């Protein structure tokens, strides 16, 4: 329990009044005697108190203040909050330079947290050009007006899958030289890759088509023959086929193929998710 200033004054007066200077264990004796007047202080604490009073004339500790709080004023905190509202990707170093703060970057981060800001990993999304934003907005409004539920739509796209297997650690025994510690396992310079094409709809999935190499218009027509055309039997009343604007999807040969086989390729605004 910390002593009050009055108790410290009483302890110093008691020490000087009784003149314990000639006693070998004077601080221990005084500490024990002070307990009778309800002043509990150890011998070491009493010695520090007496020496401090002799050297500085002070009996109490200086008032503790937060150094970082003095460096970032209320106006500085308001500036931090305003800058974060304008640009959430500001860093503590950039705050320190632009606002000319003397606080450390760690203190700046701590005060940002006190203002309610938390540092999270940035999540990115597709950036749409201003012109295409208008087209997509008009399309979304039309879909809402006509209560679009995509009951007759088929969405299709391609993706690439790498075939590889890597592990951080492997099992080994000392009597197996091929798997001894430090042994190496062969790894190809380029992983084996396969390309997949598939479509989804509210009436099920198309067959998954696997192909290799670069695909041109002729190869895409073969994929549609195998994967899409048989699936169109699930849409006897009509369908809409959605895909991105890849050149092999929009070439004249592909368009003629779709017209011949009755594939209704539904146009979408550019940069639209499919």
DRENNU-287630 format. One line per 10 residues: number of its first residue (from 1); for each residue x, y, z of C-alpha. Coordinates in nm, 4 decimals, decimal comma. Example, Ala and Ser with C-alpha at 12.3 -4.5 7.8 and 13.67 -1.06 7.14 Angstrom:
BEGIN
1	1,2300/-0,4500/0,7800  1,3670/-0,1060/0,7140 .
This chain:
BEGIN
1	0,0000/0,0000/0,0000  0,1448/0,3358/-0,1014  0,2104/0,5917/0,1725  0,0450/0,9304/0,1662  0,2594/1,2448/0,1666  0,1649/1,3101/0,5310  0,2808/0,9606/0,6310  0,6112/1,0194/0,4523  0,6585/1,3493/0,6374  0,5830/1,1775/0,9681 .
11	0,8352/0,9021/0,8911  1,1100/1,1582/0,8129  1,0332/1,3593/1,1303  1,0326/1,0398/1,3408  1,3684/0,9377/1,1935  1,5322/1,2777/1,2545  1,3750/1,3311/1,5976  1,4969/1,0063/1,7534  1,8482/1,0324/1,6050  1,9101/0,6746/1,5006 .
21	2,2278/0,7687/1,3161  2,4528/0,5753/1,5545  2,2560/0,2502/1,5257  2,3956/-0,0099/1,2847  2,0585/-0,1295/1,1576  1,8892/0,2068/1,1966  1,6524/0,1747/0,8970  1,5308/-0,1662/1,0113  1,4770/-0,0407/1,3675  1,2909/0,2710/1,2516 .
31	1,0779/0,0685/1,0082  0,9770/-0,1598/1,2925  0,9040/0,1352/1,5243  0,6924/0,3119/1,2618  0,4504/0,0208/1,2545  0,3377/0,1221/1,6043  0,2076/0,4517/1,4645  0,0446/0,2775/1,1637  0,3125/0,3667/0,9077  0,4101/0,0513/0,7209 .
41	0,7312/0,0935/0,5240  1,0185/-0,1451/0,4655  1,3758/-0,0705/0,5652  1,4793/-0,0327/0,2013  1,1873/0,1955/0,1274  1,2682/0,4099/0,4286  1,6322/0,4421/0,3260  1,5335/0,5516/-0,0241  1,2861/0,8033/0,1205  1,5472/0,9564/0,3563 .
51	1,8158/0,9748/0,0850  1,5751/1,1313/-0,1619  1,4726/1,3939/0,0926  1,8356/1,4763/0,1712  1,9380/1,5030/-0,1985  1,6332/1,6713/-0,3534  1,4161/1,7942/-0,0687  1,1205/1,6010/-0,2183  0,9087/1,3435/-0,0442  0,6819/1,2179/-0,3258 .
61	0,7162/1,0914/-0,6800  0,6664/1,3185/-0,9765  0,3261/1,3028/-1,1359  0,3271/1,0395/-1,4057  0,2308/1,1575/-1,7498  0,1938/0,9720/-2,0758  0,4725/1,0762/-2,3100  0,2817/0,9742/-2,6234  -0,0272/1,1586/-2,5016  0,1733/1,4811/-2,4867 .
71	0,3040/1,4190/-2,8362  -0,0397/1,3615/-2,9967  -0,2846/1,6300/-2,8942  -0,6603/1,6225/-2,9343  -0,6236/1,8105/-3,2624  -0,3757/1,5469/-3,3768  -0,6215/1,2684/-3,2951  -0,8910/1,4465/-3,4966  -0,6497/1,4746/-3,7894  -0,5743/1,1022/-3,7655 .
81	-0,9439/1,0194/-3,7744  -1,0118/1,2504/-4,0718  -0,7229/1,1085/-4,2740  -0,8370/0,7509/-4,2061  -1,1889/0,8368/-4,3253  -1,0434/0,9736/-4,6494  -0,7951/0,6928/-4,7107  -0,8035/0,3715/-4,5061  -0,4699/0,2553/-4,6521  -0,2602/0,5134/-4,4671 .
91	0,0371/0,3701/-4,2780  0,1770/0,4878/-3,9456  0,4944/0,6063/-4,1191  0,2932/0,8150/-4,3621  0,0974/0,9688/-4,0729  0,4244/1,0511/-3,8987  0,5605/1,2304/-4,2073  0,2494/1,4153/-4,3260  0,1218/1,5289/-3,9844  0,4767/1,5910/-3,8541 .
101	0,4215/1,3807/-3,5420  0,7014/1,3157/-3,2934  0,5335/1,0020/-3,1572  0,6627/0,6638/-3,2678  0,4837/0,4590/-3,5308  0,3846/0,2108/-3,2606  0,2208/0,4900/-3,0558  0,0395/0,6162/-3,3660  -0,0990/0,2679/-3,4313  -0,2107/0,2409/-3,0681 .
111	-0,3997/0,5690/-3,0852  -0,5620/0,4676/-3,4134  -0,6902/0,1596/-3,2297  -0,8250/0,3800/-2,9504  -1,0126/0,5800/-3,2143  -1,1863/0,2557/-3,3168  -0,9756/0,1673/-3,6225  -0,8488/-0,1888/-3,6600  -0,5854/-0,3073/-3,9081  -0,7150/-0,5859/-4,1325 .
121	-0,5888/-0,7528/-4,4473  -0,6878/-0,5646/-4,7619  -0,9401/-0,7482/-4,9807  -0,9253/-0,6701/-5,3505  -1,1940/-0,7006/-5,6168  -1,2288/-0,6412/-5,9889  -1,1924/-0,2763/-6,0885  -1,4630/-0,1727/-6,3367  -1,4139/0,1205/-6,5743  -1,6539/0,4184/-6,5393 .
131	-1,8258/0,3496/-6,8749  -1,8899/-0,0151/-6,7913  -2,0225/0,0800/-6,4486  -2,3100/0,2619/-6,6198  -2,3849/-0,0385/-6,8430  -2,3801/-0,2779/-6,5505  -2,6017/-0,0469/-6,3460  -2,8589/-0,0297/-6,6270  -2,8509/-0,4082/-6,6618  -2,8993/-0,4528/-6,2853 .
141	-3,1962/-0,2122/-6,2886  -3,3581/-0,4040/-6,5762  -3,3016/-0,7350/-6,3964  -3,4708/-0,5946/-6,0859  -3,7659/-0,4458/-6,2775  -3,8376/-0,7735/-6,4607  -3,7824/-0,9872/-6,1462  -3,4958/-1,1786/-6,3036  -3,4406/-1,5183/-6,1366  -3,2115/-1,6759/-6,4018 .
151	-3,4211/-1,9919/-6,4149  -3,3234/-2,0494/-6,7800  -2,9601/-1,9322/-6,7690  -2,6380/-2,1304/-6,8044  -2,3083/-1,9774/-6,6888  -1,9865/-2,1311/-6,8186  -1,6144/-2,0582/-6,8043  -1,2698/-2,2177/-6,8180  -1,0028/-2,2518/-6,5517  -0,6563/-2,4038/-6,5171 .
161	-0,5553/-2,6579/-6,2520  -0,1949/-2,7413/-6,1625  -0,1220/-3,1021/-6,0712  0,1393/-3,1073/-5,8003  0,2002/-3,2383/-5,4517  0,4374/-3,0724/-5,2096  0,4843/-3,1263/-4,8381  0,6950/-2,9333/-4,5902  0,8201/-3,2408/-4,4029  0,8681/-3,6075/-4,4921 .
171	0,9081/-3,9262/-4,2878  1,2404/-4,1066/-4,2900  1,4445/-4,3699/-4,1065  1,8159/-4,3690/-4,0500  1,8497/-4,7111/-4,2181  1,6914/-4,5843/-4,5422  1,9606/-4,3887/-4,7287  1,7231/-4,2703/-5,0004  1,5083/-4,0946/-4,7394  1,7793/-3,9894/-4,4984 .
181	1,7803/-3,6410/-4,3521  1,8843/-3,3953/-4,6206  1,7810/-3,6221/-4,9048  1,6179/-3,4502/-5,2002  1,3052/-3,5386/-5,3943  1,2789/-3,4659/-5,7648  1,0509/-3,1825/-5,8686  0,9645/-3,0756/-6,2253  1,0508/-2,7231/-6,3318  0,7003/-2,6701/-6,4660 .
191	0,4034/-2,8386/-6,3025  0,1674/-3,0429/-6,5147  -0,1430/-2,8398/-6,5998  -0,4861/-2,9272/-6,7294  -0,7652/-2,6962/-6,8385  -1,1263/-2,7413/-6,7354  -1,4495/-2,6155/-6,8866  -1,7810/-2,6364/-6,7074  -2,1165/-2,4704/-6,6671  -2,3698/-2,4229/-6,3871 .
201	-2,7404/-2,3469/-6,3835  -3,0403/-2,3707/-6,1559  -3,1206/-2,7041/-6,3231  -2,7875/-2,8696/-6,2610  -2,4292/-2,8840/-6,3821  -2,2911/-2,9500/-6,7259  -2,0372/-3,2228/-6,7856  -1,6839/-3,1186/-6,6937  -1,4622/-3,1141/-7,0033  -1,0842/-3,1531/-6,9633 .
211	-0,8502/-3,0307/-7,2363  -0,4825/-2,9478/-7,2786  -0,2913/-2,6812/-7,4657  -0,4223/-2,3536/-7,5980  -0,7818/-2,3501/-7,7107  -0,8935/-2,1790/-8,0332  -1,2369/-2,1401/-8,1873  -1,2350/-2,4941/-8,3333  -1,1378/-2,6434/-7,9975  -1,4068/-2,4397/-7,8221 .
221	-1,6676/-2,5692/-8,0659  -1,5654/-2,9263/-7,9808  -1,6089/-2,8481/-7,6101  -1,9564/-2,7042/-7,6704  -2,0469/-3,0162/-7,8680  -1,9445/-3,2441/-7,5821  -2,0335/-3,0378/-7,2760  -2,3113/-2,7920/-7,3621  -2,5309/-2,9189/-7,6444  -2,6405/-3,2419/-7,4627 .
231	-2,7158/-3,0334/-7,1526  -2,9580/-2,8100/-7,3467  -3,2163/-3,0916/-7,3360  -3,2910/-2,9721/-6,9802  -3,4241/-2,6442/-7,1269  -3,6983/-2,7400/-7,3746  -3,8686/-2,3995/-7,3418  -3,5469/-2,2061/-7,4166  -3,2237/-2,1044/-7,2523  -2,9690/-1,8240/-7,2198 .
241	-2,5976/-1,8991/-7,2368  -2,3672/-1,6625/-7,0425  -1,9906/-1,6456/-7,0944  -1,7148/-1,3863/-7,0932  -1,5918/-1,1943/-7,3962  -1,2873/-1,4064/-7,4762  -1,1965/-1,3895/-7,8504  -1,2566/-1,7625/-7,8976  -1,6062/-1,7124/-7,7512  -1,6966/-1,4207/-7,9769 .
251	-1,5290/-1,5095/-8,3079  -1,7407/-1,5337/-8,6239  -1,6795/-1,9088/-8,6510  -1,8029/-1,9598/-8,2936  -2,1088/-1,7393/-8,3547  -2,1983/-1,9369/-8,6687  -2,1596/-2,2637/-8,4779  -2,3920/-2,1402/-8,2024  -2,6507/-2,0247/-8,4560  -2,6517/-2,3608/-8,6344 .
261	-2,6905/-2,5586/-8,3099  -2,9463/-2,3254/-8,1534  -2,7258/-2,1950/-7,8721  -2,8647/-1,8643/-7,7489  -2,5533/-1,6709/-7,6487  -2,6861/-1,3963/-7,4213  -2,4720/-1,0778/-7,4250  -2,3595/-0,9331/-7,0929  -2,2111/-0,5891/-7,0149  -1,8293/-0,5853/-7,0218 .
271	-1,6440/-0,6705/-6,7009  -1,9457/-0,8544/-6,5628  -1,9065/-1,1528/-6,3285  -2,0353/-1,4739/-6,4889 .
